[in-house]
Amino acid sequence: MWFDIAGWWKPTKGGYYYLQTIGFVGMDTRFLQSLVTVIECGSIAEAARRLNLTPAGVTQRIRTLETDFGARLLSRSGRVMQPTPAGTAILERARSLINEVQDLKAIASSDELSGELRIGVMQTSLSGLFAGALIPFTRTYPRVDVRIVRGTSSGLYEKLMGGEIDAAITSQPPFAIPKTCEWHVLREEPFVVLTSASLKLRDAHAVLASEPFIRLDRSVFAGRLIDDYLRKVGIRPKDRYELDGLELIAVMVDRGLGVSLLPDWAPPWPEGLSLRKLALPDRSFVRRTGLLWNRASHRTRLAQAFYELAEVTVGLKAPKARSRAR
């Protein structure tokens, strides 16, 4: 059902080495679906009703899987069927495989977009940029199931490269994007020096050089850009805190705990803050936020469709630095 493995030892001048061939025989995801359904229901009888099969048919599918895997996948605890350690180990991968096969079938059988789109989103883009693009996307493509994964820019990039998500709304990486990926900018946000409204000093660089500094974590892409900028202009700020979270930093600045250098991200901002945003001398210093996806993914059509709608609804609209935000 899964694959056939054959191997042999081959003699060489220095001894022997092992050759192995793996021949794929074929796979029926309905057997995996039976396993997953039994685990979710805790009952072979209930799984049979849901799958429109006989209990004997479901049992036979499970036994076939166990033979192929060489391990027991289910055990009975009282009246409930539970996964064994081996069954638990393969459960999530089995679900993922079932979903991907369903996506491929949907793509092959219909011109209408359908399936699952796993999209990662930075925290500051969730309620603004992402929400603005998601609303028309779900209306236009009701058969696409969007799964949202929150994370930092660097964390989302790793998930995308590892195949855990299909696309990511993230800031532009401070390094060359692999040619296997597609990247499109949706928004440019100027960096501003953020201070409490009560601070009288108005020179952006003077503020950065003299006031306690709340730094954006350098593990995220924007944090690295900020660090590079400070080095470039020769400012060594008085670091007080280094945090991951633009909104948290804005609140701390409002409380008078320091100043910061942040991208002027798309609204909404935390409510009730009394802040001043000072423009930098270099107005070209911006954070670019966009959509990144893997070209080789079978969900690339879904990612492309999401980008096309996002470009129309929330495309490049860089905000101007404002003197005061409440």
Buried (B, 14 or more C-beta within 10 A) or exposed (E): BBEEEEEEEEEEEEEEEEEEEEEEEEBBBEBBBBBBBBBEBBBBEBBBBBBEBEBEBBBBBBBBBBEBBEBBBBEEEEEEBBBEEBBEBBBEEBBBBBBBBBBEEBBEEEEEBBBBBBBBBBBBBBEBBBBBBBEBBEEEBEEBBBEBBEBBBBBBBBBBBEEBBBBBBBBBBBEEEEEEBBBBBBBBBBBBBBBBBEBEBEEBBEBBBBBBBBBBBBEBBBBBBBBEBBEEBEBEBEEBBBBBBBBBBBBBBBEEBBBBBBBBBBEEBEEEBEBBBBBBEBEEBBBBBBBBBBEEBEBBBBBBBBBBBBBEBBBEEBBEBEEEBE
